[in-house]
Amino acid sequence: MYCKYCGKEIADDSKFCSNCGKALNGSLTTELRSKCHGIWSKLLENKKLSYIYSLWLTLNFALLLLGNNDVDYTPAHYFYPEEGLGEISIYDIREFIFYAFLLPFAVWLVSKLHKCYKMKNHK
């Protein structure tokens, strides 16, 4: 075990640091508890996000199954793509990949970059 005040190695059953003399009365257990609480709160936060993403992925997969009927890939369809934009029947694999994977990844990336930017500017 190491002293949290000076960093020197001390015996595991010590109540005081032999180097700096500070009391170690339960400081290790409270430190571990606070770290564990932080880990659990992060896991629960990520669990909420994973539920939201699972719901989003399920919705998009259902749209792919329901909307992939008779998609017209003729040149006229590419020339006039706005013909059937209001219909769910043109939801295809490209939109599934975009909405289910690329868009959530872009949102995640922007949020991480924003957090890094805020942390960098606050230091």
N, C-alpha and C positions, 0 to 999 in steps of 0.2 A: 504494500500500500504506500501511497505517496501523500505527503502533506499538501493540502490544497492552498496553503498560504505561501510556502517557500519552495515547494516542489521536490524536496529531499525525500529519499526513501526511508520509511519508518516501519517498525514492526506492526503486524496486522492487529494486535490486541492493544495498541497504544492508545492512551486517552489524551496524551500531550505530545507535541512534536519535540523530539530530542534536539533539533537544530534551532528552531525559532521560539519554542516554548508555548506556542498557541494551543488552546484547548481544542480537542477534536471530538468533543462529546456529541456523538450522533450526527456530525456534519456529513459524514459519508452517506449515511442512510437517507438523510433529507435531500442530499444532492442527487442520489440515485432516484428517489421518488419524484423529484421535480423533472428529471430527464425522462423518466418513464411516462409521466403525465404529458409531457410535450410530445413524445412519440405517439401515444395513444390519441391525442387530439389531432395530430397530423393524419394518422390512419383513418380516423372517423371523417375528417374533412375530405380525404381522398375517396373514401367510401361513398360519400354523398355525390361527388363528382362522377364516380364510376357508375352509380345508379342512373344519374342523368344521362350519361353517355350511352349506357345500355338501352335506355328508353329511346333515345334519339336514333341509335343504330337499328333497333327493332322497327321503329316507325318507317325508316328509310327502306329497310328490307321488305316490309309489307308493301310499301309503294312500288318497289321494284317488281314484286311478284304480281301485284294487281295491275300495274301500269305498263307492263312490257308486252302488251297484246298488239299484234299487227303494227309494229313500228315501221313506217315507210322510209326506206333508205334510198329512194330514187333521187336522181339529180334535182328534180323539181322540188323535192322536200328540202334539200339543202339551199336551193335558190330562194324559196319562200318559206323560211322556217317559222314565221309568225302565224301560219295558217291555223295551227291547233294548239296554241300556247295555253289556252284555258283548260285543256283536257288533261286528265291524269294519265290518259292512255299513251302519252309520249314519254313517260318517265322511263329512262333506260339505264343501262349499266354505267354510262359516263356520268350521268347525274347522281347515281348512287355513290360512285367513287368520290365525286366532288363533295356532296352533302354529308356523306357518312364519314369520310376520312380527311380530305384536304381542308375543308372549312373548319372542323374542330381543331385540327392541327394548327392552322393559321391563327385561330383565336387563342389557343394555348401558347403559341410562340410569342404573339404580341403581348399577352399578359406577363409572360416571363421576362421579356425585354423591358416592359414597363416597370416591373418590380426591380430589376437590376439598375435601371436608370434612376429610379427614386432612391435606391440605396446608395448609389454612387454620388448623387447630388447632396444627400444628407450628411455625408461624412466630412 
